[in-house]
Amino acid sequence: MIGLIQGLTEFIPVSSSAHLIFVPRIAGWNDPFINSNAFDVMLHMGTLVALLIYFWGDLVALLLAWLASIRDRSLAGDPQRRLAWLLVITVIPGALLGALGESFFDTFFRERTLLFIAALLAIGATLLLLAERMRSRRRTMSDLEPVDAAVIGGAQALALFPGISRSGITIAAGLFLGLEREAAARFSFLMATPIVGGAGIWKARELLGGGLVAADVLPLVVGFAAAALAGLAAIAFLLAYLRRRSTALFIGYRYIVAILLVVAAIANR
């Protein structure tokens, strides 16, 4: 179940980190394995596999274009080379903040109240709402400039706060910058690949040499597979959905969940 939640909410703009905090609390799942580093790594690897499978052709082309730009020391007017370097720019803010504040984000926010998570869900919803109201929807990915990539990358760093949503905040940033909805989502997913992969590898370093309990292997494999399959479905769904519709469905969902979390927090006092 946790794997499915991770895969779906990592890419749909409703915040995977918030769901992974409040769902176990409300459901009464007290198994420490759910919050273990090993399980977190496998969930990240599952969503990474979903990205690699769905965008395999794009990612290979971008990697080759990036290597060619380094070899030639030139973008040579190639839009693929240009896009590859824009994606590199987006990674920097999140990678720096994640590396510097890893222990803080991994422990502090898991202990926060439901009211705290509800507030961040509502803030993320409001940002998406404002982006929808203010958007021009005239630009495509080929229109992006380095400063745009830096802005979207900076927005991605804010996703370390549970409830903001990595896909939600980056899509909102793209809309604020005038991107078409589908273009904003596609750019969000492409830039997620190195950051999700990097996060998984960074966390996995703690597992090296530590070994795993045999009983944990099956849950890890199941969680990985569930996150990968759900992630693939979520990516395909969102890109198709945003070709014709706005993000209003997800904005409404976030507000409703925030209200329910407030009610739950008050009821449990």
N, C-alpha and C positions, 0 to 999 in steps of 0.2 A: 504493500500500500504506500509506504513512504517513497519507494522508487517511482511509482506512478505519479505521486504528488510532485516530486522533484522534476520529473521529465515534463509534465504539463505546465507547471507554474514557472519553470526556468525561462520559457520562451513566450508564454502568454503574459501580457503585462499586468500581473496581479501579485507579484513578489513571491518567489519560491522560499526565500529565507523566512519571511513572515509565516507562511503556511507550515514550514518545518518546525517552527517554534510553537504556534498556537494549536495546531491539530493534535500533536501528542499530548499537550496539556489538557485540552478539552476532552479528548478520548480516554484520558487516564493511562496512557502508555508510559510507564515508568522505567522501561528497559534501558539501562545505560548504553547498551549497544547502539541504539538509535542515534545517540549523540557522540559515538566514538569516532576517532579520527579515521579509522579504517573504513567505516561505513560512509563517512563524508567523502572520502577519496573516491570510492567506487561510484557514488552518485554523480560526482563531477565527471568521472571518466565515461559514465553512461551518456550524459548529456553532450560530452565532447564527441563521442562516437556518432551521435545523432547529427551533429553539425557536419562532421567529416563526410558522412554518407550523403547527406542532402546536398551539400555544396562542394562535393568532391571536384568536379570539373572546374568550378570557379576558383577554388583554393589552389589547385595545381597550376592553373594559368597565372594566378597572381604571384605565386611563389617563383615560378620561372621568370616572370616579368621583373620581379624584385631583384633576383639574382643577376639578370641581364643588365639592369640599371646600375648595379654595383660594378659589374665587369666593364661596362662601357663608360661608367661615371657620367651617365646622361639619362634623362627621361626620354629623349629622342622623340618627343611629341606623341609618345605611346600612352593612351588613356589607361591601359592596364598597369603600366609602371607607375603612373601617377596615383592611381587608386591604391596600389600596394603600399606606397609610402604614406598615403593618407591614413591607411589602417595602422601602420606602424606608429604614427603620431597618436592615434586614439588609445593605444595600449599604455603609454607612458604614465599618465596620471593615476590610473587604477592600479598599475603594477607597483608604483612607488608607495601609494597609500596602503595597499594591501600588505606589502613587505614590512613597512614601518609599523603598522598597527595591527598585525596579525593576531597576536594574543588578546589584544583589547577587543577586537571585533568578534573573536571566537568565543570569548567568555562573558564579557560585559553584557552584550545584547541578549544572550540566551537566558539571562537572569532578569530581564526587564519584565514589567507587568504587562498584562493584556492591554491596558489603557495606553501604554507607550507604543505598542505595535499598532493599535487602532489609530492613533494620531498620525503615525507615519504612512499608514495606508491611505488615510484621508488626504494627507499632504500630496502624496503621489497622484491620487485621483484628481486633485485640484490642478496640479501642474499639467496633466494630460488634457483636462477640460479647457484650461487657458490656451494650451497649444492648439487645440482643435478650433477654438474661437478666433485665434489670431493668425492662423496659417494662411499662406498664399497658395500652396500646393502647385507651384510652377516649376520647381527645380527637380532635377534628377541627380543621381550619384555623380555623373560626369561634370556637374556644375559646382561640386564641392571644392572649396579652397582649403589650404592648410589651417587657416584660422577656424574654419568650420569644424575640421577634424579635431582640433584642440578643444573646442567647446564641447563637442559630443563626447570626447574622451574624458573631459573633466566631469561631465554629467554622469558618465559610466562609473566614475569613482564613488559617486554618492550612493550607488547601489549597495555598498558595503553596509549601509544602514538598513536593517530588515524592515520591509514595508514600502520602501521606495520603488524597488523592482528595477533590475538592470535593463530588461527590454523596455519597460515602461518609461524610464527616465531618458533612455537614449532615443526612443521613438519620439518622445515629447520634444527633446532637443532638436531632432531632425525637423519636426513640424514647425517649431519656432523659427528655424532657419529657412523655411519655405519648401522643404522637400515634399514630394508626393508621399502619401501614406505608405504605399508598398515599397517605395525606394527607401524611406526611413526605416522600415522594418528589415529590409534586406541588408542595408548597411549595418544595422544593429546586430544582425545575426553574424555577418562576416567578421565584424570587429569582436564579437564574443568568442570566436574560435581560439585566438591566442590567449585571451584573458582566462577563459574557462580551463583550457589546457594547462596554462601556467599555474593557475590556482591548484589544480589537481596534482601536478608534479611537485609544487612547493610543499603541499601538505604530505605528499607521499614520502618525502625525505625522512620523516619521522618514523615511518614504518620499516625502513631499510634496516635489516639486522635485528628487528624486533620480533619477527615471526608472527604467525597467526594461530589462534586456537582452531583445531580441526572443525569444531562445531560451528565456527563462524563462517566457514567457507561457503556453504550453501546459501545462507542469507545474503552474503556479499554478492554472489553470482546472480541471485534472483533480483536483488536491488539494482544491480548494474543493468541487467537485461530490461527490467521494467522502465528504468529511467531512459534508456536508449530508445526503446520502442515508443514510449509516450512522448519523448522529445521529438522524434520524427513526425509523429502525428500532429503535434502542436505546431511545429514549423510550417508544415504543409497547410494546416488549417488557417493559421494567422495570415500567411501571405495571400492565400486565396480570399480570405474574408476582407482584408483591407483593400483589395482591388475595387471593391464595390461599396464598402461600408466604413463608417467612422469607428473610433474606439469607444463610443458611448456605452456599449455593452459592458466593457471592462471597467469603465469609470463607475457605472452604476453598481457593478458587483463589488468593487472596492469600498464604496460608501456603505453598502448594505452590510458587508463583513465587518467594517469598522464599527457600525452601530451595534451589531450583534456582540462584538467583543466587549464593547462598553457595558452592555446589558449583563453579559456573563461576569465581567469583573465586579460590577456592583452587586450582583446576586450572590457572589462568593465571599463578600466581605462579612 
